[in-house]
Amino acid sequence: METVVRMGEASASSSAGDTLACIGLGSCIGLALVDRAKGVAALAHVMLPESSQPDPPQPHKFADLAVPALVDMVLAEGASRMRLEACLVGGAAMFQFGGSGQDIGQRNAQAVTKLLGEHRIPVRATATGGSKGRTIRVAVGNEMSITVREAGGSEEHLLGNVAAGKAALVA
Amino acid sequence: MTTFSDLQLDALRELANIGSGNAGTALGSMLGKSVDISVPTAAALPLAEAVAIAGAPDELRYGVVVPIVGDFEAIVVLLFPEEDAKRLCGIYGIEPSTPDGFSMLGEVGNILGTNYINVLAQMVGMELEPDPPQVVADMLGSILSTVLIGRGEDVEEALVLDSDLLVEDENCSLSFLLLPNHGGIKELLGRLGL
């Protein structure tokens, strides 16, 4: 079953055959946390770098709250803290809106990366920046894979299962 | 959660009706073709739903974004399905995916946005002007989510004024969205005495 994770939402799964997806990311970040050995994954659709209030209705909107909340979600599905790895997709600069002049996509990517560093979660692959929208899909289970697709482009591989990773190392 | 009353949404719908009528007439005279306009909708939606207002998030769209600045801040977004963009640019023998195509779509955005905004400005006595249009070809979800987050404000819901325009002889339709920012809407409704 494919679960579409919409703006400000998050979802986790340990069921083989499930897919988690953020479709049409622009300046938002699709943040995937995975335990490949267990086949467990969680995906958040992060919109902004920082929360403006302590206890907002949608914590996954904000990088600073989404990262710890997503760690809890993926652990609750049976992931091991030690094996967690992250993938980041999105954070594009599609338009210039003047005003503050700050690139919200880049700030989102930086905020998520910083938070992952504080939680000591290694970032294994990223597809961020640029000016094109992207879709991230996480296939859950033993055949875990994370793919990214740009608008009008083809599906590209970001991260594979543990066995595939080992095979790549041997080769 | 909706922060707008039915009366306020009715008033905004009427403004959208007049604005898109004016914009459609201007586009019609530019193209020399008759342009039909649907009855607009005005709705305050949670962001995740606002993104889905014009179709599935992975559908490809040509998007023209026209920031509106002045007494009232808003963003005008035109969305063309690929085939419709081809038909519209085809009137001038242009392919939409080329620099000329982007320029043509940007000009359409300029004309529609300016004429929509001008009549709005006159009615409520505000100074408004459009910034230069920006054109992209991308996924619908990417375009709308990025526009809605725009300046990086933390908002729970978005007010969307949505009209559909149809260029009759060409069977070309496009969505016209006006996305006012929150402060702007309060100001606008205040001027209307609502």
Chai-1 contact restraints between the chains, C-beta under 6 A:
chainA,res_idxA,chainB,res_idxB,connection_type,confidence,min_distance_angstrom,max_distance_angstrom,comment,restraint_id
A,R6,B,A48,contact,1.0,0.0,6.0,A-B,restraint_1
A,M7,B,L47,contact,1.0,0.0,6.0,A-B,restraint_2
A,M7,B,A48,contact,1.0,0.0,6.0,A-B,restraint_3
A,M7,B,S145,contact,1.0,0.0,6.0,A-B,restraint_4
A,I23,B,P57,contact,1.0,0.0,6.0,A-B,restraint_5
A,I23,B,D58,contact,1.0,0.0,6.0,A-B,restraint_6
A,I23,B,G141,contact,1.0,0.0,6.0,A-B,restraint_7
A,G24,B,P57,contact,1.0,0.0,6.0,A-B,restraint_8
A,G24,B,D58,contact,1.0,0.0,6.0,A-B,restraint_9
A,G24,B,M139,contact,1.0,0.0,6.0,A-B,restraint_10
A,G24,B,G141,contact,1.0,0.0,6.0,A-B,restraint_11
A,G24,B,S142,contact,1.0,0.0,6.0,A-B,restraint_12
A,G26,B,S142,contact,1.0,0.0,6.0,A-B,restraint_13
A,G26,B,S145,contact,1.0,0.0,6.0,A-B,restraint_14
A,G26,B,T146,contact,1.0,0.0,6.0,A-B,restraint_15
A,S27,B,T146,contact,1.0,0.0,6.0,A-B,restraint_16
A,S27,B,I149,contact,1.0,0.0,6.0,A-B,restraint_17
A,C28,B,S145,contact,1.0,0.0,6.0,A-B,restraint_18
A,M47,B,I149,contact,1.0,0.0,6.0,A-B,restraint_19
A,L48,B,D154,contact,1.0,0.0,6.0,A-B,restraint_20
A,S52,B,D154,contact,1.0,0.0,6.0,A-B,restraint_21
A,M94,B,V136,contact,1.0,0.0,6.0,A-B,restraint_22
A,M94,B,T146,contact,1.0,0.0,6.0,A-B,restraint_23
A,F95,B,V65,contact,1.0,0.0,6.0,A-B,restraint_24
A,F95,B,Q134,contact,1.0,0.0,6.0,A-B,restraint_25
A,F97,B,G150,contact,1.0,0.0,6.0,A-B,restraint_26
A,F97,B,R151,contact,1.0,0.0,6.0,A-B,restraint_27
A,G99,B,R151,contact,1.0,0.0,6.0,A-B,restraint_28
A,I104,B,I149,contact,1.0,0.0,6.0,A-B,restraint_29
A,I104,B,G152,contact,1.0,0.0,6.0,A-B,restraint_30
A,G133,B,D138,contact,1.0,0.0,6.0,A-B,restraint_31
A,G133,B,M139,contact,1.0,0.0,6.0,A-B,restraint_32
A,G133,B,S142,contact,1.0,0.0,6.0,A-B,restraint_33
A,A151,B,D138,contact,1.0,0.0,6.0,A-B,restraint_34
A,A151,B,M139,contact,1.0,0.0,6.0,A-B,restraint_35
